[in-house]
Amino acid sequence: MSSSYQAHLYPRLNMAIFYSPARIFHTSLQSLITIDFEGVRVYSHDLIPIGEKLIITLFFPDETELSCTVRVVWSQMVTLLDSAPYEIGLEFLDIPQASQQYLNQYLQQLETV
């Protein structure tokens, strides 16, 4: 899946995202690029191995926080960015039902804008 293809399909966002590997306590601020019903694409300072499971927290503009488990499904080096050298695709694995409902409503609102 190419990033230029994704950029045309999914809304671009600028919101904070924290992550920690599911087996290690560590947090790092990352920048969210796109989000859809299946996952997120982020910029990262860290190269995270494909298949790695993470616990992420998304911070929405209305101050809602959404935490869930994701898996790294792809990564690539981005040489044109000064802020972070990697782009990483994360697939949602485990989202609490209330958080899933919020995410669905949020994404549906973006589609109507």
mmCIF file of the C-alpha atoms, coordinates in Angstrom:
data_MODEL
# 
_entry.id   MODEL 
# 
loop_
_atom_site.group_PDB 
_atom_site.id 
_atom_site.type_symbol 
_atom_site.label_atom_id 
_atom_site.label_alt_id 
_atom_site.label_comp_id 
_atom_site.label_asym_id 
_atom_site.label_entity_id 
_atom_site.label_seq_id 
_atom_site.pdbx_PDB_ins_code 
_atom_site.Cartn_x 
_atom_site.Cartn_y 
_atom_site.Cartn_z 
_atom_site.occupancy 
_atom_site.B_iso_or_equiv 
_atom_site.pdbx_formal_charge 
_atom_site.auth_seq_id 
_atom_site.auth_comp_id 
_atom_site.auth_asym_id 
_atom_site.auth_atom_id 
_atom_site.pdbx_PDB_model_num 
ATOM 1   C CA . MET A 1 1   ? 0.000   0.000  0.000  1.00 0.00 ? 1   MET A CA 1 
ATOM 2   C CA . SER A 1 2   ? 1.647   3.241  -1.071 1.00 0.00 ? 2   SER A CA 1 
ATOM 3   C CA . SER A 1 3   ? 1.494   6.311  1.126  1.00 0.00 ? 3   SER A CA 1 
ATOM 4   C CA . SER A 1 4   ? 0.414   8.532  -1.805 1.00 0.00 ? 4   SER A CA 1 
ATOM 5   C CA . TYR A 1 5   ? -2.530  6.185  -2.350 1.00 0.00 ? 5   TYR A CA 1 
ATOM 6   C CA . GLN A 1 6   ? -3.500  6.400  1.319  1.00 0.00 ? 6   GLN A CA 1 
ATOM 7   C CA . ALA A 1 7   ? -3.172  10.178 1.417  1.00 0.00 ? 7   ALA A CA 1 
ATOM 8   C CA . HIS A 1 8   ? -5.990  10.531 -1.101 1.00 0.00 ? 8   HIS A CA 1 
ATOM 9   C CA . LEU A 1 9   ? -8.341  8.099  0.654  1.00 0.00 ? 9   LEU A CA 1 
ATOM 10  C CA . TYR A 1 10  ? -8.082  9.056  4.299  1.00 0.00 ? 10  TYR A CA 1 
ATOM 11  C CA . PRO A 1 11  ? -8.377  12.392 6.093  1.00 0.00 ? 11  PRO A CA 1 
ATOM 12  C CA . ARG A 1 12  ? -5.146  14.101 7.147  1.00 0.00 ? 12  ARG A CA 1 
ATOM 13  C CA . LEU A 1 13  ? -4.996  15.065 10.799 1.00 0.00 ? 13  LEU A CA 1 
ATOM 14  C CA . ASN A 1 14  ? -2.608  16.826 13.097 1.00 0.00 ? 14  ASN A CA 1 
ATOM 15  C CA . MET A 1 15  ? -3.118  15.439 16.591 1.00 0.00 ? 15  MET A CA 1 
ATOM 16  C CA . ALA A 1 16  ? -0.897  14.076 19.297 1.00 0.00 ? 16  ALA A CA 1 
ATOM 17  C CA . ILE A 1 17  ? -0.403  10.345 19.713 1.00 0.00 ? 17  ILE A CA 1 
ATOM 18  C CA . PHE A 1 18  ? 1.501   8.536  22.446 1.00 0.00 ? 18  PHE A CA 1 
ATOM 19  C CA . TYR A 1 19  ? 2.555   4.935  22.150 1.00 0.00 ? 19  TYR A CA 1 
ATOM 20  C CA . SER A 1 20  ? 4.184   2.271  24.248 1.00 0.00 ? 20  SER A CA 1 
ATOM 21  C CA . PRO A 1 21  ? 5.170   -1.232 23.172 1.00 0.00 ? 21  PRO A CA 1 
ATOM 22  C CA . ALA A 1 22  ? 2.676   -3.686 24.635 1.00 0.00 ? 22  ALA A CA 1 
ATOM 23  C CA . ARG A 1 23  ? 5.442   -5.495 26.538 1.00 0.00 ? 23  ARG A CA 1 
ATOM 24  C CA . ILE A 1 24  ? 7.510   -2.487 27.696 1.00 0.00 ? 24  ILE A CA 1 
ATOM 25  C CA . PHE A 1 25  ? 6.584   0.702  29.526 1.00 0.00 ? 25  PHE A CA 1 
ATOM 26  C CA . HIS A 1 26  ? 7.895   3.532  27.366 1.00 0.00 ? 26  HIS A CA 1 
ATOM 27  C CA . THR A 1 27  ? 6.165   6.499  25.838 1.00 0.00 ? 27  THR A CA 1 
ATOM 28  C CA . SER A 1 28  ? 7.029   8.755  22.967 1.00 0.00 ? 28  SER A CA 1 
ATOM 29  C CA . LEU A 1 29  ? 5.202   11.600 21.295 1.00 0.00 ? 29  LEU A CA 1 
ATOM 30  C CA . GLN A 1 30  ? 4.458   10.949 17.656 1.00 0.00 ? 30  GLN A CA 1 
ATOM 31  C CA . SER A 1 31  ? 2.530   12.844 15.014 1.00 0.00 ? 31  SER A CA 1 
ATOM 32  C CA . LEU A 1 32  ? -0.582  11.328 13.475 1.00 0.00 ? 32  LEU A CA 1 
ATOM 33  C CA . ILE A 1 33  ? -0.876  11.698 9.697  1.00 0.00 ? 33  ILE A CA 1 
ATOM 34  C CA . THR A 1 34  ? -4.043  9.838  8.696  1.00 0.00 ? 34  THR A CA 1 
ATOM 35  C CA . ILE A 1 35  ? -6.708  7.790  10.416 1.00 0.00 ? 35  ILE A CA 1 
ATOM 36  C CA . ASP A 1 36  ? -9.456  5.501  9.189  1.00 0.00 ? 36  ASP A CA 1 
ATOM 37  C CA . PHE A 1 37  ? -11.686 2.752  10.567 1.00 0.00 ? 37  PHE A CA 1 
ATOM 38  C CA . GLU A 1 38  ? -8.866  0.183  10.363 1.00 0.00 ? 38  GLU A CA 1 
ATOM 39  C CA . GLY A 1 39  ? -5.838  2.063  11.692 1.00 0.00 ? 39  GLY A CA 1 
ATOM 40  C CA . VAL A 1 40  ? -3.540  5.084  11.659 1.00 0.00 ? 40  VAL A CA 1 
ATOM 41  C CA . ARG A 1 41  ? -0.450  6.259  9.818  1.00 0.00 ? 41  ARG A CA 1 
ATOM 42  C CA . VAL A 1 42  ? 2.096   8.147  11.933 1.00 0.00 ? 42  VAL A CA 1 
ATOM 43  C CA . TYR A 1 43  ? 5.464   9.852  11.732 1.00 0.00 ? 43  TYR A CA 1 
ATOM 44  C CA . SER A 1 44  ? 7.972   8.382  14.158 1.00 0.00 ? 44  SER A CA 1 
ATOM 45  C CA . HIS A 1 45  ? 11.490  9.039  15.407 1.00 0.00 ? 45  HIS A CA 1 
ATOM 46  C CA . ASP A 1 46  ? 11.792  5.307  16.121 1.00 0.00 ? 46  ASP A CA 1 
ATOM 47  C CA . LEU A 1 47  ? 11.860  2.469  13.608 1.00 0.00 ? 47  LEU A CA 1 
ATOM 48  C CA . ILE A 1 48  ? 9.399   -0.007 15.088 1.00 0.00 ? 48  ILE A CA 1 
ATOM 49  C CA . PRO A 1 49  ? 9.549   -3.587 13.771 1.00 0.00 ? 49  PRO A CA 1 
ATOM 50  C CA . ILE A 1 50  ? 6.689   -4.878 11.624 1.00 0.00 ? 50  ILE A CA 1 
ATOM 51  C CA . GLY A 1 51  ? 4.439   -7.075 13.743 1.00 0.00 ? 51  GLY A CA 1 
ATOM 52  C CA . GLU A 1 52  ? 5.252   -5.192 16.975 1.00 0.00 ? 52  GLU A CA 1 
ATOM 53  C CA . LYS A 1 53  ? 2.186   -4.604 19.147 1.00 0.00 ? 53  LYS A CA 1 
ATOM 54  C CA . LEU A 1 54  ? 1.787   -1.184 20.751 1.00 0.00 ? 54  LEU A CA 1 
ATOM 55  C CA . ILE A 1 55  ? -0.638  0.472  23.097 1.00 0.00 ? 55  ILE A CA 1 
ATOM 56  C CA . ILE A 1 56  ? -1.462  3.927  21.741 1.00 0.00 ? 56  ILE A CA 1 
ATOM 57  C CA . THR A 1 57  ? -3.440  6.876  23.037 1.00 0.00 ? 57  THR A CA 1 
ATOM 58  C CA . LEU A 1 58  ? -4.958  9.309  20.547 1.00 0.00 ? 58  LEU A CA 1 
ATOM 59  C CA . PHE A 1 59  ? -5.752  12.854 21.694 1.00 0.00 ? 59  PHE A CA 1 
ATOM 60  C CA . PHE A 1 60  ? -8.669  14.318 19.748 1.00 0.00 ? 60  PHE A CA 1 
ATOM 61  C CA . PRO A 1 61  ? -9.324  18.061 19.315 1.00 0.00 ? 61  PRO A CA 1 
ATOM 62  C CA . ASP A 1 62  ? -12.291 17.938 21.734 1.00 0.00 ? 62  ASP A CA 1 
ATOM 63  C CA . GLU A 1 63  ? -9.902  16.585 24.428 1.00 0.00 ? 63  GLU A CA 1 
ATOM 64  C CA . THR A 1 64  ? -11.232 13.016 24.133 1.00 0.00 ? 64  THR A CA 1 
ATOM 65  C CA . GLU A 1 65  ? -8.524  10.401 24.700 1.00 0.00 ? 65  GLU A CA 1 
ATOM 66  C CA . LEU A 1 66  ? -8.763  7.004  23.013 1.00 0.00 ? 66  LEU A CA 1 
ATOM 67  C CA . SER A 1 67  ? -6.432  4.160  24.041 1.00 0.00 ? 67  SER A CA 1 
ATOM 68  C CA . CYS A 1 68  ? -6.160  0.899  22.134 1.00 0.00 ? 68  CYS A CA 1 
ATOM 69  C CA . THR A 1 69  ? -3.822  -1.861 21.011 1.00 0.00 ? 69  THR A CA 1 
ATOM 70  C CA . VAL A 1 70  ? -2.378  -1.699 17.494 1.00 0.00 ? 70  VAL A CA 1 
ATOM 71  C CA . ARG A 1 71  ? 0.101   -3.667 15.393 1.00 0.00 ? 71  ARG A CA 1 
ATOM 72  C CA . VAL A 1 72  ? 2.768   -2.243 13.075 1.00 0.00 ? 72  VAL A CA 1 
ATOM 73  C CA . VAL A 1 73  ? 1.855   -3.421 9.561  1.00 0.00 ? 73  VAL A CA 1 
ATOM 74  C CA . TRP A 1 74  ? 4.352   -1.412 7.494  1.00 0.00 ? 74  TRP A CA 1 
ATOM 75  C CA . SER A 1 75  ? 7.078   1.176  7.843  1.00 0.00 ? 75  SER A CA 1 
ATOM 76  C CA . GLN A 1 76  ? 9.225   3.265  5.526  1.00 0.00 ? 76  GLN A CA 1 
ATOM 77  C CA . MET A 1 77  ? 11.966  5.838  5.795  1.00 0.00 ? 77  MET A CA 1 
ATOM 78  C CA . VAL A 1 78  ? 10.908  9.379  4.883  1.00 0.00 ? 78  VAL A CA 1 
ATOM 79  C CA . THR A 1 79  ? 13.928  11.390 3.818  1.00 0.00 ? 79  THR A CA 1 
ATOM 80  C CA . LEU A 1 80  ? 12.166  14.702 3.161  1.00 0.00 ? 80  LEU A CA 1 
ATOM 81  C CA . LEU A 1 81  ? 11.077  15.306 6.757  1.00 0.00 ? 81  LEU A CA 1 
ATOM 82  C CA . ASP A 1 82  ? 13.165  17.057 9.379  1.00 0.00 ? 82  ASP A CA 1 
ATOM 83  C CA . SER A 1 83  ? 10.832  16.117 12.229 1.00 0.00 ? 83  SER A CA 1 
ATOM 84  C CA . ALA A 1 84  ? 10.784  12.310 12.024 1.00 0.00 ? 84  ALA A CA 1 
ATOM 85  C CA . PRO A 1 85  ? 12.573  9.895  9.699  1.00 0.00 ? 85  PRO A CA 1 
ATOM 86  C CA . TYR A 1 86  ? 9.914   7.151  9.603  1.00 0.00 ? 86  TYR A CA 1 
ATOM 87  C CA . GLU A 1 87  ? 6.334   6.723  8.485  1.00 0.00 ? 87  GLU A CA 1 
ATOM 88  C CA . ILE A 1 88  ? 4.562   3.783  10.141 1.00 0.00 ? 88  ILE A CA 1 
ATOM 89  C CA . GLY A 1 89  ? 1.211   2.099  9.478  1.00 0.00 ? 89  GLY A CA 1 
ATOM 90  C CA . LEU A 1 90  ? -0.633  0.847  12.565 1.00 0.00 ? 90  LEU A CA 1 
ATOM 91  C CA . GLU A 1 91  ? -3.605  -1.533 12.439 1.00 0.00 ? 91  GLU A CA 1 
ATOM 92  C CA . PHE A 1 92  ? -6.221  -1.355 15.202 1.00 0.00 ? 92  PHE A CA 1 
ATOM 93  C CA . LEU A 1 93  ? -6.411  -4.668 17.096 1.00 0.00 ? 93  LEU A CA 1 
ATOM 94  C CA . ASP A 1 94  ? -8.329  -3.995 20.294 1.00 0.00 ? 94  ASP A CA 1 
ATOM 95  C CA . ILE A 1 95  ? -10.510 -0.937 20.825 1.00 0.00 ? 95  ILE A CA 1 
ATOM 96  C CA . PRO A 1 96  ? -12.997 -0.754 23.712 1.00 0.00 ? 96  PRO A CA 1 
ATOM 97  C CA . GLN A 1 97  ? -16.585 -0.581 22.411 1.00 0.00 ? 97  GLN A CA 1 
ATOM 98  C CA . ALA A 1 98  ? -17.225 2.986  23.640 1.00 0.00 ? 98  ALA A CA 1 
ATOM 99  C CA . SER A 1 99  ? -13.980 4.149  22.034 1.00 0.00 ? 99  SER A CA 1 
ATOM 100 C CA . GLN A 1 100 ? -14.899 2.381  18.770 1.00 0.00 ? 100 GLN A CA 1 
ATOM 101 C CA . GLN A 1 101 ? -18.251 4.192  18.747 1.00 0.00 ? 101 GLN A CA 1 
ATOM 102 C CA . TYR A 1 102 ? -16.526 7.547  19.322 1.00 0.00 ? 102 TYR A CA 1 
ATOM 103 C CA . LEU A 1 103 ? -13.998 6.841  16.550 1.00 0.00 ? 103 LEU A CA 1 
ATOM 104 C CA . ASN A 1 104 ? -16.770 5.837  14.125 1.00 0.00 ? 104 ASN A CA 1 
ATOM 105 C CA . GLN A 1 105 ? -18.709 9.046  14.829 1.00 0.00 ? 105 GLN A CA 1 
ATOM 106 C CA . TYR A 1 106 ? -15.563 11.164 14.538 1.00 0.00 ? 106 TYR A CA 1 
ATOM 107 C CA . LEU A 1 107 ? -14.604 9.631  11.188 1.00 0.00 ? 107 LEU A CA 1 
ATOM 108 C CA . GLN A 1 108 ? -18.141 9.949  9.841  1.00 0.00 ? 108 GLN A CA 1 
ATOM 109 C CA . GLN A 1 109 ? -18.076 13.667 10.716 1.00 0.00 ? 109 GLN A CA 1 
ATOM 110 C CA . LEU A 1 110 ? -14.791 14.056 8.809  1.00 0.00 ? 110 LEU A CA 1 
ATOM 111 C CA . GLU A 1 111 ? -16.303 12.393 5.746  1.00 0.00 ? 111 GLU A CA 1 
ATOM 112 C CA . THR A 1 112 ? -19.132 14.941 5.638  1.00 0.00 ? 112 THR A CA 1 
ATOM 113 C CA . VAL A 1 113 ? -16.812 17.964 5.835  1.00 0.00 ? 113 VAL A CA 1 
# 
